[in-house]
Amino acid sequence: MKIKVFFNNSCYVCRQEINHYKNICKDTFNWIDINNNQTAKELTSKSYKELLRRIHVIENNRVISGAEAFLIIWKNIPRLNFLYKIFKIKPLFLIFYIIYEIVALVLFFKNRHLLNRK
């Protein structure tokens, strides 16, 4: 079963990142735009605000978000597997987690106008 990746296609940075992954790994993931997507909320049991705040994946019926979701993505893309191997190391993961949360928060504030559409 494909890993489901929930992302904000309305965010330029998010879209660019996901499009890069789509180009190098076509068949491993099911890419799901969270915008105007009730199914995304139902599958993840997350609100639109929560989905907008971080990237999410579903792997083995488990919803994983944020930096850990990127580890799942990188682990399953042969070309990027080295990132998984580096950032799964606890001290490096902690640094990655902090940086991810800062960047994700900035992108959330930049894209929070999308919440007004709901």
N, C-alpha and C positions, 0 to 999 in steps of 0.2 A: 504494500500500500504506500502511496506517495505521501511524503511529509507535506502538510499544509502550512503555508507561510502567509500570514496576514500582515499587510503593509498598507501604508497611506500613499496611494498613487497620485494624490493631489499635491504632495510635498515633492518639490524638485529634487532635493537631495536623496530622499527615500526612493523615488522613481529611478534615478540614475543608478543607484546602488543595485536595486533589484533587476533593472534591465541588464546590468553587467552580469549578474548571476545567471539570468535567463540565457544570455548569449553563450556562456561557457558550460552550462549544465541544463540541458533542456528537459530531460525526462524524470528527474528525481523528485521534483517538487510540484505541488499544486499551488500556484501563486494566486492569492485572493486579495483583491482590493477591498478595503474596509468601508469605503465611501458608498453611501446609499445601499448598504448590504445588510439586511436583517439576518440573513443566514450566518454571516460572520459573527454577529453578536450571539446568536443561538449556539453555534458550534463551540465558541470559546467561553460562553457564560460571562462575557465581559461587556461593559457598557461601551458606547461609542467613544466616550472620553478616555476610558482605559485603553481601548484599541488605538486611539490616536496618539496616546502618550508614549507607547513602546511598540516595538515589533513583537509579534507572537508567532509561535509555531505549535502545531499539534503533531507530536510523534508518539506512537504507541498509545494513543488515546489520552495523552497527557498534554495539557496546555503549558507551554514554557514561554517566558517573556524576557525581553531585554537582552542583556549581554549573553545570558545563557542560550537564548534563541540563536544568536549569531554563532555560538559554538556548534550547535546542531547543524546549522547551514554549512559552515566551513568543514565540519567533519564529513559531510556528504558530497562535497565537491572536490574531486581528486586534486585539481590544480591549487586549491586553497586549504587542503588538509594540513599543511604545515602551520597555518594560523591556529587551527584547532589544537595542534600539538603544543604550540607555544603558550597559548592563552588558557589552556586547561590547568596549567601549573598554578597552584593557589596564589602565591604572591603576585604573579603576573595577571591572573584573573581579577584579583582585587583592584589593581590599577586600571585594567580594561573596564571593569564594572563602573568605577567612579567616572572615568572619562566618558563612557557610554551614557551614563545617567545625566551628565552635564550637557552633552550634545543633544540627547533626546529631549531634555527639558527646553533647551533653546529652540529646537525645531517644533516642539509642542506649542510654545508661546507664539512662534512665528505662524503656525497653522491653526491656532485656536479659533480663528474666525469661521472655520468649518463647523464648529459646534453650533453656531448661530443658524446654520441652514437646517438643523434638525428640529 
